[in-house]
Amino acid sequence: MKKITVAVIGGTLFIAGYYQARRQTEYMTSKSQMVSPASLAKPMTLSLKTQSPFAFRLDRSFVSSN
């Protein structure tokens, strides 16, 4: 009786795992078709101002005022 129970539970888990994997594969396939290749071709540009990492400018900091 124990072997039959284990076989039924194992078979049920195998079938459930198979259908779950199949649904995820279909989902990923449908998602990959939704992504437009044109949107991936353009690099994203950011409009951030770049600032010098230094708090002072080297050409003026060491110049004497004589």
HUMO-V304708 format. One record per residue. N is the residue number from 1. RES is the residue in one small letter. PHI is phi in degrees with one decimal (none if undefined). OMEGA is omega in whole degrees, -180 to 180 (* if undefined). Layout:
N & RES & PHI & OMEGA
N & RES & PHI & OMEGA
//
This chain:
1 & m & none & -179
2 & k & -66.0 & 179
3 & k & -64.6 & 179
4 & i & -66.2 & 179
5 & t & -62.9 & 179
6 & v & -63.9 & 179
7 & a & -66.2 & 180
8 & v & -67.2 & 180
9 & i & -64.8 & 178
10 & g & -62.4 & 179
11 & g & -64.6 & 179
12 & t & -64.0 & 178
13 & l & -64.8 & 178
14 & f & -63.8 & -180
15 & i & -64.9 & 179
16 & a & -64.0 & 178
17 & g & -65.7 & 178
18 & y & -62.0 & -179
19 & y & -68.3 & 177
20 & q & -65.4 & 179
21 & a & -63.5 & 179
22 & r & -66.2 & 178
23 & r & -65.8 & 179
24 & q & -66.7 & 177
25 & t & -64.0 & 177
26 & e & -63.9 & 179
27 & y & -63.5 & 180
28 & m & -66.5 & 177
29 & t & -65.2 & 180
30 & s & -69.1 & 178
31 & k & -68.0 & -178
32 & s & -69.4 & 177
33 & q & -76.5 & -179
34 & m & -77.8 & -179
35 & v & -75.6 & -180
36 & s & -83.7 & 178
37 & p & -65.3 & 179
38 & a & -66.7 & 180
39 & s & -71.6 & 179
40 & l & -81.6 & -177
41 & a & -74.4 & -178
42 & k & -84.9 & 175
43 & p & -76.5 & 180
44 & m & -79.8 & 178
45 & t & -108.2 & 179
46 & l & -107.3 & -179
47 & s & -102.3 & 179
48 & l & -99.7 & 177
49 & k & -76.0 & 176
50 & t & -93.0 & 179
51 & q & -120.7 & 179
52 & s & -64.9 & 179
53 & p & -73.6 & -179
54 & f & -92.9 & 180
55 & a & -82.9 & -180
56 & f & -141.4 & 176
57 & r & -98.0 & -174
58 & l & -66.6 & -176
59 & d & -70.9 & 179
60 & r & -104.7 & -173
61 & s & -75.2 & -177
62 & f & -106.0 & -179
63 & v & -87.7 & 179
64 & s & -80.5 & -176
65 & s & -94.6 & 180
66 & n & -70.6 & *
//
